Amino acid sequence: MNIYIIKKLNHDILIEIDTSKLKRSRGPGAFLKGIYEVLPFYSNNCLFISSSIINFIFKPDYYYFPIFTFNENYFNKLIQNKIIHKYILGPNFVPQNWFLFPNREIWFERRFSEILNVTKAIAVHSNRISKYLVERSDTTNNIRKFKIAKACTNLNPKKINSFKKRKIDILFFEKYADLNRRKQGEKLLSILKNTKKKIVSIEYGEYNKEMIQNLANDSKFIIYFSFYDTGAIGLKEIQNYGVISFSLQKDLIIDNKTCFYIPELENMDNMIPASNKIISIIEKISDKNPNSQLIAKKNQLINHCKNIHLFIAY
């Protein structure tokens, strides 16, 4: 009740977050858990509070659903009741598949233009995603309706291994959810294995929490070989162990000293330029024996959910 008094006194915008999907697995559940851990959350004159079941008694200004699970009938009822304009949806919403969007066989992708028009906002993890969505759905005139809710994690490992104690030079992380580049991944891995570096490869979905955390704390560098990932919370969790990362997506570069943008990783035919660039950076950094604890601390600060500046509701 005190939260509502504070809202009234300060004239803040009150946003109630649906946290009923906290047990969801992988990225969506991890993102919601991270947000939940810092609630109540204040950002840009917006006060975010938690609710496992959206409660209409207190009448918040807006209702935020990070994980979209509405069926079409429920959505139609929101329109009929004239409250859909109070709803904020995403970032775990669209696209269901990067290349198929808008998929006419999925009701909310088929009606995406309408949803964007009638809701308060659509939350996405980056500007890259919003630009792609409006171009594919021909809704450029409504791009202002997109708000950024950056992927985040509050993971704060108690023990961070020093750089020299780490036995794995490169953790090669493969994720082919939207685009199968296994052939290119195999070529890159083959080239890297010809170096003297110790490399461990792992594919998205083929590990448990304990396994990935042990690998993260024993790795110096990670090549995040994933295409058009929208959130990459798994990468952020690994970064929080002090692992220096390489990625082909510019929006996944959180700091120019702990992350490196390697556009050559997108090459379809020749993985040698990417390999040479990565190995060159690894050699230069390794010669300096970086402080993994400081790298971890910097990444943890950047990735923390209290520092993501959650989107403005107006």
C-alpha positions in Angstrom: 0.0 0.0 0.0 2.9 2.4 0.8 4.0 2.1 -2.9 0.7 3.5 -4.0 1.0 6.4 -1.6 4.5 7.2 -2.9 3.1 7.1 -6.4 0.4 9.6 -5.6 2.7 12.0 -3.8 5.4 11.9 -6.5 3.0 11.7 -9.5 5.0 8.7 -10.7 3.8 6.4 -13.4 2.9 3.0 -11.8 3.6 -0.1 -13.9 2.6 -3.5 -12.6 4.7 -6.4 -13.9 3.3 -9.8 -14.4 5.8 -12.1 -12.6 3.7 -15.2 -12.7 6.1 -16.8 -15.3 9.1 -16.8 -13.0 9.7 -20.5 -13.4 10.1 -20.3 -17.2 13.3 -21.8 -18.3 16.2 -20.3 -20.4 16.4 -16.7 -21.3 12.8 -15.6 -20.8 12.6 -16.9 -17.3 16.1 -15.6 -16.5 15.2 -12.1 -17.7 12.0 -12.0 -15.6 13.8 -13.3 -12.6 16.4 -10.6 -12.9 13.8 -7.9 -13.1 11.9 -9.4 -10.2 15.0 -9.4 -7.9 15.3 -5.6 -8.2 11.6 -4.7 -7.7 10.2 -2.3 -6.7 12.2 -0.6 -9.4 12.3 3.1 -10.2 13.4 4.4 -13.7 12.6 7.5 -15.7 9.7 8.6 -13.5 8.2 5.1 -13.7 7.7 2.9 -10.6 7.7 -0.8 -11.4 6.1 -3.2 -8.9 5.6 -7.0 -9.0 2.3 -8.9 -9.2 2.1 -12.7 -9.7 -1.5 -12.1 -10.8 -2.3 -8.7 -12.3 -4.5 -6.9 -9.8 -7.0 -4.4 -11.2 -8.2 -3.2 -7.8 -5.4 -0.6 -7.4 -5.5 0.4 -11.0 -1.9 0.9 -12.0 -1.2 3.2 -15.0 0.1 0.3 -17.1 0.4 -3.5 -17.1 3.6 -5.0 -18.2 3.9 -8.6 -19.5 7.6 -9.4 -20.2 6.5 -12.9 -21.3 3.6 -13.0 -23.7 1.2 -15.9 -23.2 -2.2 -14.4 -24.3 -4.5 -16.3 -26.5 -6.4 -14.5 -29.2 -9.7 -14.6 -27.4 -8.2 -12.9 -24.3 -6.6 -10.3 -26.5 -9.9 -9.6 -28.2 -11.5 -9.2 -24.7 -8.9 -6.6 -23.8 -9.9 -4.6 -26.9 -13.6 -4.9 -26.1 -13.0 -3.8 -22.5 -11.0 -0.8 -23.8 -8.0 -1.4 -21.6 -5.5 -2.8 -24.2 -4.0 0.7 -24.4 -2.6 0.2 -20.9 -0.6 -3.0 -21.9 3.1 -3.2 -22.5 4.3 -6.5 -24.1 7.7 -8.1 -24.5 10.6 -8.5 -25.0 9.8 -12.2 -25.0 7.1 -11.7 -27.6 8.2 -11.4 -31.2 9.8 -12.6 -33.4 9.2 -16.3 -32.7 11.7 -17.0 -35.6 13.9 -14.2 -36.9 13.6 -15.0 -40.6 9.9 -16.0 -40.6 8.5 -12.8 -39.0 5.8 -12.0 -39.4 4.6 -15.6 -39.6 1.0 -15.6 -40.8 0.3 -18.9 -39.0 1.0 -17.3 -35.6 -2.0 -15.1 -34.6 0.0 -12.4 -32.8 2.5 -12.1 -35.7 -0.3 -12.0 -38.2 -2.0 -9.2 -36.1 1.3 -7.6 -35.1 0.6 -4.3 -36.8 -2.7 -4.0 -34.9 -1.2 -5.0 -31.6 1.6 -2.4 -32.0 -1.1 0.2 -32.8 -3.5 -0.5 -29.8 -1.1 -1.3 -27.0 0.9 1.2 -25.0 4.3 -0.2 -26.1 6.3 -3.2 -27.2 9.5 -3.8 -25.3 12.5 -5.2 -27.1 16.1 -5.8 -26.1 17.7 -3.5 -28.6 17.2 -1.0 -31.4 18.4 -3.6 -33.9 15.3 -5.6 -33.1 12.8 -2.8 -33.3 14.2 -1.7 -36.7 13.9 -5.2 -38.0 10.4 -5.6 -36.8 9.0 -2.4 -38.3 10.7 -3.1 -41.6 9.3 -6.6 -41.9 5.8 -5.6 -40.8 5.7 -2.3 -42.6 5.0 -0.4 -39.4 7.8 2.2 -39.6 5.4 5.0 -38.7 4.9 3.3 -35.3 8.5 2.8 -34.3 8.1 5.2 -31.4 5.9 2.5 -29.7 9.0 0.4 -29.1 10.8 0.7 -25.8 14.2 -0.8 -24.9 14.3 -3.3 -22.0 17.9 -4.5 -22.2 18.7 -8.1 -21.4 20.2 -8.3 -17.9 21.3 -10.6 -15.1 22.1 -10.1 -11.4 24.4 -13.1 -11.3 27.2 -12.3 -8.8 29.6 -15.3 -8.4 31.3 -15.5 -5.0 34.5 -16.9 -6.5 36.2 -15.6 -9.6 39.3 -17.6 -10.8 42.3 -15.6 -11.8 43.2 -15.4 -15.5 46.3 -17.6 -15.1 44.4 -20.3 -13.2 41.9 -20.7 -16.0 42.6 -23.9 -18.0 40.4 -23.2 -21.0 41.6 -20.6 -23.5 38.5 -20.4 -25.6 34.9 -21.5 -24.8 33.3 -21.9 -28.2 29.5 -21.3 -27.6 27.3 -22.4 -30.5 23.6 -21.4 -30.9 21.6 -22.0 -34.0 18.1 -21.2 -33.0 17.3 -19.1 -36.0 20.1 -19.8 -38.5 22.0 -23.0 -38.9 25.6 -22.1 -39.4 27.0 -25.5 -38.2 29.2 -25.9 -41.2 30.9 -22.5 -40.6 31.1 -23.3 -36.9 32.9 -26.6 -37.7 35.3 -24.8 -40.0 36.1 -22.1 -37.4 36.6 -24.7 -34.7 38.9 -26.7 -37.0 41.1 -23.7 -37.6 41.2 -22.7 -34.0 42.2 -26.3 -33.0 45.3 -25.9 -35.1 46.6 -23.3 -32.7 48.0 -24.2 -29.3 44.9 -22.9 -27.5 42.8 -25.2 -25.4 39.3 -25.0 -26.7 36.0 -26.4 -25.3 32.9 -26.3 -27.5 29.4 -26.3 -26.1 26.0 -25.9 -27.8 23.0 -24.0 -26.5 20.6 -26.3 -24.7 23.1 -29.1 -24.1 24.2 -28.1 -20.6 22.9 -27.5 -17.1 23.4 -24.5 -14.8 26.3 -26.0 -12.8 28.1 -27.2 -15.9 28.0 -23.8 -17.7 29.1 -21.9 -14.5 32.1 -24.2 -14.0 33.1 -23.7 -17.7 32.7 -20.0 -17.4 34.9 -19.8 -14.3 37.6 -21.8 -16.1 37.5 -20.0 -19.4 39.5 -16.9 -20.5 37.6 -16.1 -23.6 34.3 -17.0 -25.2 33.4 -16.9 -28.9 29.6 -16.4 -28.9 28.8 -18.0 -32.3 25.1 -17.2 -32.4 23.1 -15.5 -35.2 20.6 -12.7 -34.6 20.2 -13.5 -30.9 17.7 -11.1 -29.3 18.8 -11.2 -25.7 21.8 -13.5 -25.0 21.3 -13.6 -21.2 23.4 -16.8 -21.2 26.3 -14.8 -22.6 25.9 -12.2 -19.9 26.0 -14.8 -17.2 29.2 -16.1 -18.6 30.6 -12.5 -18.9 29.9 -12.1 -15.2 32.6 -14.7 -14.4 35.2 -12.4 -16.0 35.2 -14.0 -19.4 36.2 -11.8 -22.3 33.8 -12.2 -25.2 33.8 -12.1 -29.0 30.5 -11.7 -30.9 29.3 -11.0 -34.5 26.5 -8.8 -33.1 27.4 -5.2 -32.3 24.5 -4.9 -29.8 26.0 -7.6 -27.7 29.2 -5.6 -27.1 28.7 -4.1 -23.6 32.2 -2.7 -23.2 35.0 -2.1 -25.6 37.6 -3.7 -23.2 35.8 -6.8 -22.1 34.0 -7.5 -25.5 35.1 -7.5 -29.1 33.0 -7.1 -32.2 34.0 -9.6 -34.9 31.8 -9.0 -38.0 34.1 -11.5 -39.9 32.3 -14.3 -38.0 29.3 -13.8 -40.3 31.4 -14.8 -43.4 29.7 -17.7 -45.1 32.8 -19.0 -47.0 36.0 -18.1 -45.2 36.5 -18.3 -41.4 40.2 -17.6 -41.5 39.9 -13.7 -41.2 37.7 -14.1 -38.1 40.1 -16.7 -36.6 43.1 -14.5 -37.3 41.5 -11.5 -35.7 40.4 -13.3 -32.6 43.7 -15.1 -32.0 45.6 -11.7 -32.5 43.4 -10.1 -29.8 43.7 -13.1 -27.5 47.5 -13.0 -27.8 47.7 -9.3 -27.0 45.4 -9.6 -24.0 47.0 -12.7 -22.6 50.5 -11.1 -22.6 49.1 -8.5 -20.2 47.7 -11.1 -17.8 44.4 -9.2 -17.2 42.7 -9.1 -13.9 39.7 -11.4 -14.3 38.2 -10.2 -11.0 38.1 -6.6 -12.3 36.6 -7.7 -15.6 33.9 -9.7 -13.8 33.1 -6.7 -11.6 32.8 -4.4 -14.7 30.6 -6.8 -16.5 28.4 -7.5 -13.5 27.8 -3.7 -13.1 26.9 -3.2 -16.7 24.7 -6.3 -16.9 22.9 -5.8 -13.6 19.1 -5.3 -13.9 19.1 -2.2 -11.7 21.4 -0.5 -14.3 19.5 -1.3 -17.5 17.4 2.0 -17.5 14.1 0.2 -18.2 12.0 1.8 -20.9 10.0 4.9 -20.3 6.2 4.3 -20.4 5.0 7.5 -21.9 
